[in-house]
Structures are given as structure tokens and as C-alpha cells.
Amino acid sequence: MDKAAAIKRIKELRALINYHNRRYYQLDAPEISDVEYDRLMKELIELEERFPQIDVSESPSQRVGAAPLDKFSTISHLTPMLSLANAFSEQDILDFDERIKRFLGTDEKIAFVVEPKLDGTAVNLIYEKGAFTVGATRGDGTVGEDVTQNLRTIDSIPLRMKKSKDSPMPERIEIRGEVYIEIDSFKKLNKRRLKEGEQPFANPRNAAAGSLRQLDSKITARRPLEIFCYGIGLVAGKTFKRHWDVLQTLSRWGFMVNPHVKQAKDIHECIEYYHHIDKIRAELPYEIDGVVIKVDDIEIQERLGAVSRSPRWAIACKFAATQATTIIEKIEVQVGRTGVLTPVAIMKPVRVGGVTVSRATLHNMDEIEKKDIRIGDTVIIQRAGDVIPEVVKVIVSTGNRPEREFVMPDTCPDPGCRSKVVRLEGEKAYRCINIACPAQIREHIAHFASRGGMDIEGLGDKLVAQLVDTKLIRDPADIYFLKKENLLNLERMAERSATNLLAAIEQSKTPPLEKFLYALGIRHVGEHMARVLARSFKTLEVLMTATEDDLLAIRDIGPEVASSITGFFGEQSNRKVIEKFRKAGVKPVEKSHPKDARLAGKSFVFTGTLGRLTRNEAKEIVESLGASATESVTKTTDYVVAGESPGSKIEKARASGIKIIDEKEFLKLTGRK
């Protein structure tokens, strides 16, 4: 076969395989057997190998996996992947509807789109001129991991969007979806892992997330991953009026959309749908933990905007947590990084929501007394929000109750501490107030090295415990003074592991300031607050000298948070640890001040398709000049930059009297003409 004939046959095979992929994964109506499908794929792969000069980047043969990646890089989402606020009852759903109407100043019915909430892992897919180019995990909502190679192995993700006469492909689009594994496929996967001597996955969600984060995409290709697409982010060259239209268009373009998605004319139909899906939940082939309700009208979505990290126009309605009955065998007390003592029930193992549970939090002593929980009790437990196991109530039978009432210890339960335990006035919590408590140090260092903090790969809880117990480290800064000879004396620490850990520690020396602040473990400073502080103060030195008044001047910071931050940096022992970080060469990356701040304080919104610039390039320009780029038009917006086919944002800008400029004016304004 010559090259011309090979090209012709390869095109035929690719078209045929893509057709059968659609029949199998999207329509659930296969026309050929697995054997015949495999024969077609084998022929395609052999031809592509015989003629390597033919481009294979969009071939269905590329789903078999590529060479292992050295390490995942990160990708900034073009628009944020926001999380959803939760509802747990009919009243919560009604309150959601009421909040929307109150915000909009209307009593008219709001139309919604409702869909099952899959228990999987969220991803962001970017298509350029119809071709799949980049895919990432949700990450922190702003930045995710580049898992493009792994996503390419999922057969239900089109490598190229299907053409549609009614819906021309946009120049560029972000498509959001949930990657999951069906229950039966999950069971088969675990059987195979057990047969091969590997640990089974705890649940389908963990299996899906773990499969997506494989460094070798050939491993991912062997996992039964699937996807349902539920929305979009940035779209260049096309506009939508309703979310329902988005879903229908995604389906026409070849994406899997959940068949149970429906329109609801008002909130009462949403509640009916919520109960319907709850009833059929056990019949579905995949795990769900609730339903999602979204405002259908996209213009109303834009008017509603977002609060913190959640949109005002959508909510996740969780089902009542799955419950089970078991026996409390004993109660242990854990010490957290702030010294708080948390009682934990150790129970006879029981299956709850597809997971074997043997531990459940009892929160605090007040909760134990309120529920009258005793060692030996038969109790009902649940996974709150299908995640955290907790004891709901004691089952009091006609027989005698156990007499072994639990009492909080007078001294710290950590054998290396045994300091006095106190209960401060006005607090529910009991605390160990010894700052040298080994348990607190272990928890604090584990938090510092965690993924959300300094992300030191290989420095997990067990290794941290060894390092603290052998007194090799006493605070997080000591991590950066570890030597290979120290590590090689530890249990199960080979030379290669020690070398890799030291390399990971070295690599973590220049973290983003927000990551470093979160890692420090300042009370009330989570990931969101760490970003706020980094954005507002730019450098660690400036933040350390900030007064409570300086902090209170920032939106999102209240008196309790301000007091906690100033108290932390005012503590001499904390300042000594920070000085140790400096001596070790740890330098948080400071956000540079723009040299040209001609647009300082101004806010820009972009709508439509720009000609000379991409949306990201335009945003980088305004940020380099001291301005900000946001997604929604608000009263604080100074300019709306309109490209071709602008969306409803331009109408809102006109109605609000906000200045509208085109790309040419924008380039002139920013000195890029």
C-alpha cells in the first residue's frame, strides 16, 4: 500500500471508529461486536506505525496512552471553576429560590435546569477550533493539574468536536465535566487489583481521581473512566441565552450529557425532581450524592454573579446521608495542630455509602454529653455529606446501657507530652497548651508539607511522625536542614527515597506567598484567606508589620481574623521560625508591582471575540498596568471591552452607564496600538 492509499484508509478507519465510539459511549446502541471493534483499531494502529509521517494527534488510536510524564504541570483555567453551596432539605432549596428573587428584586418565577450530582472528579476541557488541546483537574478552582494525556484516553471525550449545522464550533471553548467510574466497572476493577496483589480502591470517586492523576497514561487507559459534561466556561465566537441550550449544543457537538437532566419551570418542580432522583438513586449505574439546580437564563446568571467561591445562581442539593448501625468499642482522643482534643469513636467496622467505616468523630465533650454516648453503645452512624463519618444517635434498647461513660483526659494523650489539659472559658474545646507537644508539632508539620501548603512530595504523616519522634525536626523550618544521613537512619528509608525527598524539599523553597501563608497554619487563615492576604500585602515582610486596622481595611477580613494574624506574627517564637526559613533559603514568591501603573485600581470586563489578542493576553495586559479583569459586570466595573459577537454583558454595561470600548480603543488605552 502506497502513502496515498494509506492516508485514504486511515481516514476511513478513524471516521468508522469515531462513529462506533459515539454509538457505544453516547447512544448506548453499539452496532458491532468488541472483537470487530478491536480488529478495526488494530488495523489503524498498524497503518499509523507503517507511515509515521502521518499526523496522529487527533486519531482515536491515541487513546491507548502515551509515555509517562515526569511530573504534572499546572494550568490556569480561563474562567474559575467555582464550587457549589450546599442544600440539605426542601427548606434549603426554597431559601435558595428566595435569595435569588430578593437579589433580583422580583417575585416572578425563575426557571431552572436540574441534573444528578455525580460523585466523581471535575475537569476542564479546552477545545481550539474544534480540537481538544488541553485538559485539567479543578485544582483550587483557579489553577489545576495538566492531565491532558490521561483525559485523551477516555473514549467518551471527543478528540475533535462533531460538526453541527445548527451549532457552529466556537474558536475556543472551555467545557466542564465530571469524570466517574460506573459501579459495576468499579467492582471489576477492584477484583482485578486484588487478583494482581494490589490494594482495592475505597470507592468509585477515589478510583476515578487516582486514575486521572497517573503519571503513566497507559495505566489511565486501562481504567474504565467515563465523563458527563455539565457546563462551559469561556466561549469565543458563540453566545448562549439559556443553560439548557448549552447542554443541548454540547450533545450535538458529541459530548456526553446526563440523560436525566431536565428543565424545571419553578423551584417546586426542582423539589419534585430532587425527590424523584432520590427514589431512583439505587437504580443508577453510577454513584450520586444529590442533585444540582441551576438558573436557566444565562443573563440572570451573570446578574447574580458569585459570592466567595460559589455562584449565586446554582446550588448542590445533597441527599440524606447513608446511615448504618454499629457498636462503639472504645473512644480515643486525637490532638490537632492547634492543641484541640477531639474524641474519636473506634467502632466495629461497617459499610456506609459504599465505604467501610471504623472511626467516627464525636466532635467534642458537649456533643458526647448531649447524645449520651458511652463505650459499648450501639449507635447509628452516617457519612455527613457522604464524606465525614459521625455518630447520629445512640440506640437505647430495653436492656441495660453500658456504664462506661467517657471522660476527657486531664493530661495530653500524647505519650511524649502528658501536659495539663485545659478548657478555656467560652470554648467547647479542651486543649493541650504545651507548644512543644509532639502531637501538635506532628500535625503542624504535616499541614505545612501538605498539598495545599508547601506540597512537599513524599513527606507524609508517617514520615513526619518518625522525624518528630526521633527529634530530627521540632518545627517546619527544620525540614530544610535535613541531611541524607539523617534520613537513611529512619525505618523503610532507602537511598533513592531520601534523595527524592531532599529534592522535593529543595524544590519547595520558592513557594507562592499564598501557599506559604496557608502552610504556616495561622488560625482562621485557610486557602482563600491566604490568597486575600497575598494579593493585598504582596510580601511577607509587609504582612508581618500590618496592624489590625490595616487588616480590617480589607474586605473579607473581620476582627477575629485580624486579631489572629497580628497575634501570630507578634509571637516571638513564630518570628524565630520565620527567621530560620530565611536562613534555610526559603523565599516566598512575591507578587511584583507593575512598573507602569497607569490603570491602577481600574476594573475591566471582556465580552465577545477579540481579533488581535486572546482573552488571557488581554487580561495579562491590564494586570501588568495595575488594573484587574473580572468576569461579571458590576457597579465597580470601569470598562467593558467588546469584541465580535458580544454577549449580554454589553447590554448590562449600557444599562449601567459603564464605558464600552472596542479592541482598537483598548490597545490605544493600554499603549499597545
N, C-alpha and C positions, 0 to 999 in steps of 0.2 A: 504494500500500500504506500503510495507516494504522499507527500505532505498535504497536497490539496484534498485528496480523498480522506486523509486522516482528520483534517480540520472539519470537513463536512460531517464525518461520522461522529466526531467528538461533540459537535453542536447538537446533533440528533440525540445522542446519549444524554447529554446534560439536560436538554429540554424534556426528554422522556422521564429521567429520574426526578427532576423537579416536579413534573406532573404527578408522578406516583407518590412523591413526598407529600404533596398537597392532599391527594386522595386519602392517604393513610393518616397524616397528622392533623389535618384541618377538617376534612369532611367525614372522617371515620368510615370511609367506604372504599377499602382497597380493591383494586381490580386484578392484581397479580399476586402470586404466592411469594413468600420470603425467599424461596430458592431462586425464582425468576428475577426478583429484585437484585439479589446478590450477584447473579450472573451478569446483569447489566452494569452494575458497579465495577465488577472485576474487569470487564472489557474496557470501561472508561479509564480505569487506573493504568491498565497495561498500555493503552494508546498514549496517554499523557506521559508515561515514562519513556516510551519509544521516541516521542517528539517533544523533548524538554523545552524547546524554544516557544512552544505554545503557552500563552498565559493561563495559569490555573487558579488565580486569586479568587475568582468567583465560582469556581467549579464545586459541585456537590461532593466531589471526591476529597475536598479539603476538610471535610467534617471528621475525618478519621483521626485528626490530631496532628500537632506539629512537635518539633523538638522542645525539650524542657526549657522554660525561661529561667534565667539566672535569678531574677527577683522581680516582683511586680513593681511597675512604676505607677505613679498616680495620675489621675486625670481630673481636671476641674470641670464640673458639669456646666453646661452653657446657661442653664437656669437651675436654681436649687431644687433638690429632691426633698421636699418637706415631709415631715412625719404627720400623722393624723391625731387629733384629740380623740379621746375615747368616750363612749357612752355605754352604760351597762343596764339600762332599763327603758321602758316605754317613756317614762317621765323625762329621762335624759334626752331622748330623741325629740320629744315635744319642746323641751327647753332649747334645743339646738335650733329648731324652726323659729321659736320666739325671738331668739337672739338675732337671727338673720333679719327678721321683719323689723325689729327695733332699730337695727343698724341702718337699714334701708329707709326707714320711716314710712312703712306701708303695712296695710292689713290684707293685701291681696295674696292669694295662694301662690306658693312657689313650687315650680315643677322640679323634679329630681331625677337622677339616674341611680339605680341601686344594683349592687353586684355582690357576690360572695367574697369574703375576705380570706384569701388563701394564706395558709401558714407556710410560706416559702421564704425566698430571699429576693429583694428588689434589685433590679438592674436598669441601666440606662443605655439605650442603643442609639448610635448616631449613624444616619444614612446621608450620603452626599450624592446627589443626582441619582438616587435610587439604589446605590450600592452601600452595603454595610461596611463601615470603615472602622469604627471604634465602639467598644462596649466596656462598661464599668459597673462596679458594685455601687450601692448607695453611699457607702462610707459614712462621712459625717453630715451628708446632705449637700455639702459644697464640693468636696473632693472625694473621689472613690478610687478603688484599685482598678488598674487596667487588666481586664480579664478577656480581652478581645479574642485571643486564640481559643480559650475554653468555650466561649459563647458560640464560636463558629462550629463547634462540634454538636450543638443542639439542633436536631433536624427540624424542629418546628420554628426556628428562626430563619427567615429567608436571607440568603446572601445577597439577593437582589429583589427589590420590591416588584410586585406584579403590576403590570400596566393596567390602567383603568381609564376608559373613555370619559366616565363621569367625574373622575378624580385624578387630574394630572399630578405627577410626582412633584413635590417641592424640591427646591435646590438643596435644601438642608433641613433635617428634622431630627429632633430627639424623641425617641419612643420609649416609654416606661413600661416595664413588665415585671411579673413575678415568676421566678424560676422555682419549680417544685418537682417532687417525685411522687407518683401515684402510690397508693398504699400497697397494692399487690406487687408492684415493681420493687418497692422498698423491702418487702418481706423476702422476695427472691434475692435481692442484693445482699441482705444480711445472711441468708442461708449460704450464699456463695462465699462471703467473707469468713464465716465460721468454718466452712469446709477447707478454706485456704489458710486457716490458723490465724486470721486477723480478728480484731475486736469489732463486734457489730456496732452500727450506729445507734444512738439513743432514740432518734425519731426521724421522720422524713425531712423535717426542716433542717436539722443538723447535717443530714446526709447531702442535701442539696447545696447548702452553704459550703460544706467541706469539699464537695466535688468541684465547685466553681473556683475554689482557691488552690487547686492543684498546680504545682509548678510544671508538671508534665501534662500537656493537654491530651495525650494519648490515654491517660488514666481517666480524665474527664469524659472522653469519648465513650468509655466503657460503662459509664454511669447512666441510668435511664432518666436523664433530665428532660423536662418539658417546660413550656412557658405559656402564660396567658398575658396578653398586653392590655393595659387598662387606661392608658392616657398618653399625653405628649407634653414635651417641654417647649423648647424653641422651635418655631417653624418659619422658614424663609421662603416666601413665594406663594403662600396659601393662607387663607383665613377660615375660621370656623365660627358659626354662630352658636352651636349647641354641642355639649359634650356627647350627646347621643350620635350626632353627625360624625364626631371624631371616631367613635368606636365602629360605626358602620364603614367608614372610609378605611380604617385600619384593616378591617376584614377584607375589603375589596383589594387592598394592596398586598394581601397574602399573609397577614399576621393572625395568630390565634387570639380570638376574643372569647371570653367565657360565655357559653350558650345560655347561662342563667341570668345574664344581665337584662334588666328591664327598665322601662320608663315608669315613673310614678307622678301622677298629676298633682299630688299634695303629700303632706307629711303623713297622713293617715294611711295612704297606700304604701308608704315606706314601712310603717309599723306592721301592716299585713304581710309584706314581703319578708320582714325580719322573722316573724313567727313561722312563715312557710318554709324558709330556708332552714330554720332551726329543726323543724319536723323532718325534713328530708336529709339532714346533715349526715346521718349514718349511712345513707344510700349512695352518697357521692364517692367517686373513686379516689379522691384526694382529701387531705385534711384542711378544714377551715376553722377559724375561731370567731367568726362573726360575719357581719355584712358591712359594706361601705356605702354611705349615702353622699351623693354629690349634687350640688346645684347644677341644673342642666344648662341654663343660659350663661354663656361664657362672658358676656358683658357684665352680668351681675356678679360673676366670679371675680372679675377684675375690680369691680366697685368694692366688693367685700374685702379683697386683699388677704393679708395674713397677720397673725399675731404670734410673736416669738418664732417658733419653728413649725407652726401649724397653720394651714389655710382656714379662714373663717367659713369657707363655703363647702367644706367636706368634714365628715366625721366617721370614725370606725365604731360600729355598734357591736360590742362583744357579747357572746352568748354566756349564759350562766356557766361558771367553771365546772368542769367534770369533777365529781366527788367520789370518794371511796371510804371504806371503813377499815380501821386497823387498830393496833394496840401500841401504846407508848411504853417502851421497855426501860428507857432512862432519859434523863434530861441533862444535857451538857451545857456549859457556858463558854461562849466564844468572846474574845477580846478584840475589838476593832481598832483601827489606826488612831481614832480619837480617844481611845480608852473606854468606850462604852461597852458594857457587858450585855450580851444578847443570849438569852436562853434558847436552846435548840432541842426539839424533841427527837430522840432516836427511836425509830418505830420499826415494827415488823414490816419488812418490805411489801409494797402493794403497788399494783398498776393503776396509774391515774392519767387519763388523757394520753394513753399510748406510751407512757414513760414509767419505769419502776422507781418508786419514791421510798426512801428510808429515813429521810430527815425533813423536818418542817420547822420554820421559825415560829417562836412563841412571842416574838416582839419584845416584851418587857414584863416586869413583875406585875404591873397593874393588869395587863391582859390575862396573865395566868390566874390572878385572884378573881377577876371578873368572870372568867369562864370556869373557874374552879377546876383547873387541870391538875391531875395527880399522876404520879408514876404508876403504871399498871392499868390506867384507864383505857377503855375502848372509845375511840374518837372518830368523828367524821373529818376527813381532810380534803382539801381542794387545792388545785393549782390556780391561784388568783390571777385572772387574766390569762389563764392557761400557761403561766410561767412559774411563779414563785409558790412552792408548796406552803400551806399554812393550815393550822388546826381550826376548824369551824366551830365545833362544839363537842361536848362530852355526851356519850350515850349512857344515861343513867338507867340501869336495869333494876329489876326487883331484888337482885342480890345485893350483897354488901359492897360498898365502894372501897377501893384501896385507901389505906390510912396514910400512905407515904406522901404527905404534902411536900411540895418543893419549897425550899428556902434559898434565897440568893446568898452566895457565899460572902463571908466577912472580909476575906482576903482574895487577891487576884488569883484566878485558877491557873495561871501560867506557872509551872514549877520553878522557872528561873526568876520569878518576881516575888510573889506572895505579899505584895504591899497591901495596905489597907484599902478597902473599897468604900466609897462614899456615895451618897445620893444628895446632890445639890438641891437647895430649896427651889421649888417651882419646876423641877425637872422630873420626868418619869424615869429617866435612865439612871442606872448605877454605873459608876465609873471607877477605873483604876487611875489614880492621878500621878503615878510614877512615870516621869518622862523617859526613864531608862528601861521601862517594861519591855522585855524581849518580844512579847506578843504584839505590842503596838508597833515596835520597830519593824518586825516582820511584815505586818500589814502595810505599814507606811512605805517600806521599800518596794514591796510587791506592787503597790499602787503607782509608785514613781516609775517603775520599769514597764508598766502595763502598756497595752496597745494605744490607749487614749492618751497616755503620758509620753514618756521618752521612747517607747516602743523598742525596748532592748530585746531582740530576739534571743531566745534561749535562757533568759533569766526568769524562770517561772517560780511558782510558790515553793516547790520542794527545794530547789537550789537556794532560794533566798533564805529558807529556814536553816539550811546547812551553814550558810555563810554567817548568819546571825548567831546561831548556836555555837559555832566554833570561834566566835568573836573576830572574824575576819573583817566584818563590817558592822558599824554601830549606827550609821546614818546613811542616807542616799549618796552623799558625796564620796563616801569611802569606796563605792563601786568603781570610781575612776582611778583608784590607787591599787587595784588588784593586780597581782603578778601571776604569771603562768605557774610558777612553782607553788603558789598558794592554792590554786585551783586543782592541781594534779593530786593533792593530798586528800581531796574530797572523794566521797563514795561515788562510784559509777561515773567518774570524770576522766575520759580518755584525752589524749593529747590533742586530737582533732577537735573534740568538743570544746576544750579550753581555748584553742586558737580561734575557733569560730566565735565564741562568746566575747573574747577580748576585742575581736574585730568589730562586733556589733556594738560593744561599749564605746569604742573609738568613733564609730560612725555616728553615734548619738550625741556627740559633743557640740553640734551646731543645730539644735532644735529650733523650730519656730517659737517665738516668745510665748504664744498662747499655749503650746504644748508644755513648755517648761512650767508655766504658771499653774496649769492643771495638775502637773506631776508633783508639785510641791505639797499638794494636799491641804491647801488653805481652806478652812471651814467655810462653807457656802459658796465656794468657787468651783463650779462644775465646768464642763467644756464650753457651754455658751457664755458664762460669765468670764471665763479666761479669754475668749475672743473679744468680748467687750473691752476688757482691761487692756489687752494688747493693742487693739485699734485706737483706744483713747490716749494711752500713755506712751506708746511707741517703744520705750526702752524699759528694762528692769530697773535701772538706776532712778529714772523719773518716778516710776510707780512706788519705789521704796521710800521716797521722800514725800509722797502725797499725803495730805491731811484728810480728815473725814469730810470737811467741806468741799475739798477738791473732788472727792469720790461722789458725794451726794449731788454734785452738779451734773453728773452723767445719768442719762435716762437708763433705767433698768437697775440702778443701784439704790438700795434703801439703807436706813440707819443700821440694821443688823449686819448687813454685808459690809458696809463701810467700816464699822467697828471691828469686825473680824479681820479685815485686810490690814488696817493700821495696827491692830494688836499683834498680828503675825509678824509684820516687819519691824515692829517695835521691840519684839522679844530678842534679847541679846544672843541666846543660843541659836536662834534661827539665822541671825545675821552672820554668825560664825560659820554655819554650814554653807551659806551662800558664798562666803569668802573662800571656803575650801573648794567649791565648784570653780571659782575663778582660778585658783592656783592649779587646779587639775586641767584647765584649758577648756572648760565648758562655757560656751559663748552663745546664748540665745540669739537667734537672728532677729535683728531689729528692723522694723519697717522703716525704710528710707523715706525721708521727707522729699517731696518733689522740688527740683531746682527751680522750676518755673511754676509758681502757684497762682497764676493769673485767674484761675477759675475756682480758687479755694472757697469751699462752702456751697458751691452750686450743685444742683441735682439734675441729672439728665435721664430721660426715658427714650428708648429707641423702639420704633414700630415700622413694620414693613421691611423690604429687602433693600439693603444699601448696594450701591454699584461698585465703588472702588474699595470699600472696606468690608470686612466681615464684622459681625456684631461684637465678637470678642476684641478685635483690633480697635474698634471704636471705643469700647469700654476702657481698654488699656490707655488710650489717649487721654480720656477725661480724668482717669485716676492719676495719670502722670502729671496732670496740671492741678491736682488738689481737689478735684470735684468727685462726685460719686455717680454711679449708674445704677438705677433701680428698675424693677420690672413693672411696677404699678404707678399710674398717675395719681398723685395726691396733692393736697394743698401746698406741700413743700417742694413740689417739682418746679424747676425754673425753666427748663427747655424740653420740648418733645421733638426729637429728630425723626422726620418722616421720610421713609424710603418708598419704593414701589409697593403697591397693594397694602397700604397701611391698615391696621385693624381698628377696633372700636376705641382704642386708646386716643386716637386723634380726635374723635367726637367728644370724648370726655375732656380733652385738653381745651377744645374750642369752648365748650360749655363753662369751663372754669376760668377762661381768660388767660390760659398759660401760653407762652410764646411757642409757636410752631416754626421750625426751620427745616430746610431740606439739607441733603448731604453737602451740597456746594457751600451753603452758608456755615454748616458745621465745620468744614475743613478750613474755611476762612477764619472762623471764630477761634479755632484751636491752632492756627498758624501752620496748617498743613496744605494750604492751597497750591 
